[in-house]
Amino acid sequence: MNDVTLYTVYLGVTIFASAFLIGFMIYEQFGGDVDSDVDVNTDSFDAAKAFSIKAIIGFMFGFGLGGLQSLNAGLSGSDTIIIASLVGFGFYIVMVSLIYIVQKLKTQEHVKLDDTIGQTGIVTISIKPNEVGKINVKVGETLREMKARTYEENTIILGKQVKVVGIESGVLVVETI
């Protein structure tokens, strides 16, 4: 491949990746969630995070930029491919790390379930006797939707106000008010 062809390839990859990254940012600003189908366990590193769309686009962006800079520095075609790949891999590692950190920050707000005892909440998913539903309850300064169960004989319907009276296996135990 001659330098003009390589330059065109690197420029095309860079523009493509830039457009996608900008598109992702705009989409997420308006409430979208890219890579939302990935179940993230923040306690460990898993392949789903490593092969996310954002990380792959990050590799492409770094590959294109590395290739363009290598060509501008006057390196040969094979050298530019090696350097472009290394820079792309570096960008890839940075993107995976950022994805991991952001996901960890999203879930790291420590919710102390004990702080919910005595709090009142509103049922968001009906709670049948001895089954799990959901309630909105204020924890600290944040309103959270949390799993809840009741030992009352009747179903607690949507919109009903409840009081948290206990916790069992990470599920709030509630009673109607």
C-alpha positions as CSV (number, residue, x, y, z in Angstrom):
1,M,0.0,0.0,0.0
2,N,1.2,3.4,-0.8
3,D,1.2,6.3,1.7
4,V,-1.8,8.0,0.1
5,T,-3.9,4.8,0.5
6,L,-2.8,4.3,4.1
7,Y,-3.5,8.0,4.8
8,T,-7.0,7.6,3.4
9,V,-7.7,4.4,5.5
10,Y,-6.4,6.0,8.7
11,L,-8.3,9.2,8.1
12,G,-11.5,7.3,7.3
13,V,-11.2,5.1,10.4
14,T,-10.6,8.2,12.6
15,I,-13.6,10.1,11.1
16,F,-15.8,7.1,11.5
17,A,-14.8,6.4,15.1
18,S,-15.1,10.2,16.0
19,A,-18.6,10.3,14.5
20,F,-19.6,7.3,16.6
21,L,-18.1,8.6,19.8
22,I,-19.8,12.0,19.3
23,G,-23.0,10.3,18.5
24,F,-22.8,8.1,21.6
25,M,-22.2,11.2,23.8
26,I,-25.1,13.1,22.3
27,Y,-27.4,10.0,22.6
28,E,-26.5,9.5,26.2
29,Q,-27.0,13.2,27.0
30,F,-30.6,12.8,26.0
31,G,-31.2,9.7,28.1
32,G,-30.1,6.9,25.8
33,D,-28.0,4.1,27.1
34,V,-25.3,2.6,24.8
35,D,-24.2,-0.9,25.7
36,S,-27.3,-1.2,28.0
37,D,-27.7,-4.9,27.3
38,V,-24.5,-5.7,29.1
39,D,-25.0,-6.9,32.7
40,V,-22.1,-5.3,34.6
41,N,-20.8,-6.9,37.8
42,T,-18.6,-4.1,39.2
43,D,-16.7,-6.5,41.5
44,S,-14.9,-8.2,38.7
45,F,-13.7,-7.6,35.2
46,D,-15.6,-9.5,32.6
47,A,-15.5,-9.9,28.8
48,A,-18.7,-8.0,28.2
49,K,-17.0,-4.8,29.3
50,A,-13.9,-5.6,27.3
51,F,-15.9,-6.1,24.0
52,S,-18.3,-3.2,24.4
53,I,-19.0,-1.0,21.4
54,K,-17.4,2.0,23.1
55,A,-14.1,0.1,23.7
56,I,-14.0,-1.1,20.1
57,I,-14.7,2.3,18.7
58,G,-12.0,3.6,21.1
59,F,-9.5,1.2,19.5
60,M,-10.5,2.3,16.0
61,F,-10.1,6.0,17.0
62,G,-6.6,5.3,18.4
63,F,-5.7,3.2,15.5
64,G,-6.6,5.9,13.0
65,L,-4.8,8.7,15.0
66,G,-1.7,6.6,15.5
67,G,-1.6,5.7,11.9
68,L,-2.0,9.4,10.8
69,Q,0.7,10.5,13.2
70,S,3.1,7.7,12.0
71,L,2.6,8.7,8.4
72,N,3.2,12.3,9.2
73,A,6.4,11.4,11.0
74,G,7.6,9.7,7.7
75,L,7.5,6.1,8.9
76,S,7.1,3.2,6.4
77,G,3.7,1.5,5.8
78,S,4.4,-1.5,7.9
79,D,5.8,0.6,10.8
80,T,2.7,2.8,10.7
81,I,0.4,-0.3,11.0
82,I,2.4,-1.5,14.0
83,I,2.3,1.9,15.7
84,A,-1.3,2.4,14.8
85,S,-2.2,-1.0,16.4
86,L,-0.3,-0.2,19.5
87,V,-1.9,3.2,19.9
88,G,-5.3,1.7,19.2
89,F,-4.7,-0.9,21.8
90,G,-3.7,1.8,24.3
91,F,-6.9,3.7,23.5
92,Y,-8.8,0.4,23.9
93,I,-7.3,-0.2,27.4
94,V,-8.2,3.4,28.4
95,M,-11.8,3.0,27.2
96,V,-12.3,-0.3,29.0
97,S,-10.8,1.2,32.2
98,L,-13.1,4.2,31.9
99,I,-16.2,2.0,31.3
100,Y,-15.2,0.0,34.4
101,I,-14.7,3.1,36.6
102,V,-18.0,4.8,35.4
103,Q,-20.0,1.6,36.0
104,K,-18.4,1.2,39.5
105,L,-19.2,4.8,40.3
106,K,-22.8,4.4,39.2
107,T,-23.3,1.5,41.6
108,Q,-20.9,2.5,44.4
109,E,-23.3,4.8,46.2
110,H,-23.4,2.8,49.3
111,V,-27.0,2.0,50.2
112,K,-27.3,1.2,53.9
113,L,-30.4,-0.9,54.1
114,D,-30.6,-0.2,57.8
115,D,-31.2,3.4,57.0
116,T,-34.5,2.5,55.4
117,I,-36.0,1.0,58.5
118,G,-38.7,3.4,59.8
119,Q,-38.9,5.2,56.5
120,T,-42.1,5.5,54.5
121,G,-42.3,4.7,50.8
122,I,-44.7,4.3,47.9
123,V,-45.4,1.0,46.2
124,T,-44.3,1.0,42.6
125,I,-44.9,-2.7,41.9
126,S,-47.7,-4.4,43.8
127,I,-46.5,-6.5,46.7
128,K,-48.4,-9.8,47.1
129,P,-48.3,-11.6,50.4
130,N,-44.9,-13.4,50.8
131,E,-43.8,-12.2,47.3
132,V,-41.5,-9.5,46.2
133,G,-42.6,-6.2,44.8
134,K,-41.0,-2.7,44.7
135,I,-41.3,0.5,46.6
136,N,-39.8,4.0,46.2
137,V,-38.1,5.0,49.5
138,K,-35.8,7.8,50.4
139,V,-32.3,6.7,51.4
140,G,-30.2,9.6,52.6
141,E,-30.9,12.3,50.1
142,T,-31.8,10.0,47.2
143,L,-35.2,8.4,46.3
144,R,-34.6,4.8,45.3
145,E,-36.7,2.0,44.0
146,M,-36.0,-1.1,46.1
147,K,-37.3,-4.6,46.4
148,A,-39.9,-5.1,49.2
149,R,-42.1,-7.9,50.6
150,T,-44.9,-8.0,53.1
151,Y,-46.3,-10.6,55.5
152,E,-49.8,-9.0,55.5
153,E,-52.6,-11.1,54.2
154,N,-53.7,-8.7,51.4
155,T,-51.8,-7.4,48.4
156,I,-50.4,-3.9,48.8
157,I,-51.4,-2.2,45.6
158,L,-49.5,0.3,43.4
159,G,-49.4,3.8,44.9
160,K,-50.1,2.7,48.5
161,Q,-48.0,4.2,51.2
162,V,-46.0,1.7,53.3
163,K,-43.5,1.8,56.2
164,V,-40.3,-0.2,56.2
165,V,-40.3,-2.5,59.3
166,G,-37.4,-4.8,58.6
167,I,-34.9,-6.3,56.2
168,E,-34.6,-10.0,55.1
169,S,-31.9,-11.1,52.7
170,G,-31.5,-7.7,51.2
171,V,-35.3,-7.2,50.7
172,L,-37.2,-4.6,52.7
173,V,-40.1,-5.9,54.8
174,V,-43.0,-3.4,54.7
175,E,-46.4,-2.8,56.2
176,T,-49.2,-0.6,55.1
177,I,-49.7,2.7,56.9
